[in-house]
Amino acid sequence: MKQVSRYPLSISLLHWLLAIALIGNLVIGWLLDDSEDLLALHKSIGIAILGLALVRLANRLRVRRRLPPSTNAAGTPAYLAEKTVHHLLYVLMFAVPLLGWLKTNAAGHVANCFGLFSLPTLVPKSHELSHWLGQLHSLTAYGLAVLVGLHVLGALAHRVLKSENILPRILPLPDRLVRQKIPSD
């Protein structure tokens, strides 16, 4: 059986689309400062992230047999760190927008996505619950930002410490455009 060295295009496209949406929404979240326009945009992107995360998870399960193996040896600390960060990224890709949705509901508002549709209200209005969920939303968002940073540092560590350029594995480019040899194990 041929060793897979690149991620399928669907995985790659969803990876980069979610990366842009997540990083953009983290920045918008830090800039909010009670701006209603930014808040509406932040909520809409959060809903889009939740939808994209669902699509990404379903797609990953669909193509799981076509995914390349880790470049880290199984059982090593690097392998454990890689798997831990990836799993926590998935958890927080769902947790952060879900907490934002619940916080919005508890504040007495509906979560609206770019004026196209609104999500159902899941919790009743409660100032105390809204405050608590807002704090939890912020805390998990900071955790997500740290995990994104660790994910990027992991790729850089492969490049600098191991002289492995693993970035082309996830780039949505045709093989002919990826000039550097990609490690196969």
N, C-alpha and C positions, 0 to 999 in steps of 0.2 A: 504494500500500500504506500502511495506517495505521501511524503511528509508535507503537511500544510505549513507554509511559512508566513502567509498573509491572512488578515481577517477578511471575511466576505464583505462585499461592497455595502450591503445593508447595515452591517454592524458598524463599519467605518463611518458611513454617512450619519447614522444616529448618534454615534460617539461625538462627532464634531458639532453637530447641531445642538445636542444637549450641552456640550462644553461651552459653546457660545452663549446659549440661553442662561445657563447656570451662572457663569462668570458675570454676564451682563446684569442679571437680576440681583446678584450679590452686590454689585457696585451701585445699582439703583437703590437697593435697600439701605445702603449706607448713606445715600444722598437724600433720602426721603424728606426729612425735616418738615413734616406736615404739608407738603405740596400735594394737593389733591390730584393734579395731573400725573405726577410721578407715582403716587399711590395706586391710581387706577391702572397705570402701565405695569407696575410691580405685581399687582394682583393678576392681571391678564397673563403676563409672562409666567407667573407661578402656576396658573391653571394649565398653560401650554406645556410647561415642564412636567407636570403630573401626567398629562396625556402622553407626552413623548416617552416618559419613563415606563409607562405601561406598555407602549408599543415596543420599546427597546427590550424590556424583559421578555415579552412574548416572542420577539424575533430571536433573541439570544437562545431561548429554549428551542425554537424551531431549527436553528442552524448549529446547535451545540456540537454535533459530530464533525462539523467542518471548521471548527476553530483551531488555530495553531496552539501547540502546547506552550507552556511557560518557558521562557529562556532561563529561568532559575531552576536549579536542580531540586526535585521534590525532597521535602524534609529539611531543607536548609532554612536558616533565619530569613534570608531574602525571599524565599518562596512563601514562607508563612506571612511575612510582612506584605507581600504582593497580594496574596489571597485575602488577608484581613482588610487591607485598604479597599480592594475592589468590592468586597461584600458590604463594608460600611458605606461606601459611596452609593451603592444601590439602596440600602436602607434609608439613608438621608435624602436621596433624590425623591423618595416618597414621603418621608416624615416631614421635611421642611414645608413643602406646599400644603400637605394635609393640615399641619398645625396652623398655617396661615389662613386656610379656609375656615377652620374651626374658630380661630380668633376673630375673623371677620364676622362670622355668624354671631358669636357671643357679644360682639360690639353692636349688634342689632342691624347688621347690613348683610346683603347677599353678595356672594362672590361672583362677579361678572367678568366674562372673558371678551375683551375688545368690543363690548356692546352687542355681541352676537348671541350669547346665551348666558344664563345664570345657573350656577350649581345649586342644588337643593340645600335648604337650611338644615343643618344636622344637630345644632344645639340651640337652646333658647338664649335670649338676650340676658346677659349677666355681666355687670361691670367687673366683678371680682374674677370670674372665669376668663373674661377677655384679657385682663391684665396678666393673669397667670399663663394663659396660652401665648400671649405676645412675648413674654419673657422666654418661654420654652422655644418658640419659633426663632427668636433671636439667637439663643444659645445653640440650637441645632444648626442654624445658618452659619455661625462662626465655626462650628465643628466641620461642616461641609467645606468651608473655605480652607480649613487646615488640611482636610483630606485631599482636596484638589491640589494644594501645594505639595503634599507628600507624593501624590501620583506623578506630578511633573518632576519632582526631585528624583523619584525612582528612575524615570526615563533618562534624566541627566546623569545619574550615577552609572547607569549602564554604559553611557557614552564615554564618560570621563574615567571611571574606575576600571571598566572591563573592555573598553574600546569596542563596544557593540552599539551600533546605531539601530535601535529597535523602532524608532519612529516610523520608518517606511511600512512596517507591518500594519499600522492603523490608518495610514494615509489613503484617501479615496482616489488614488491615481492608478492608471493602467500600469502593468508590470514594466512596459517599455520606458515609462517615465521615471521609474525608480532605478537610479543608476547604481547605487551602492548595494552590495550583496547583503542579504538579510540572513542572519543566523537561523538555522533550521532546528536547533535544539538548545 
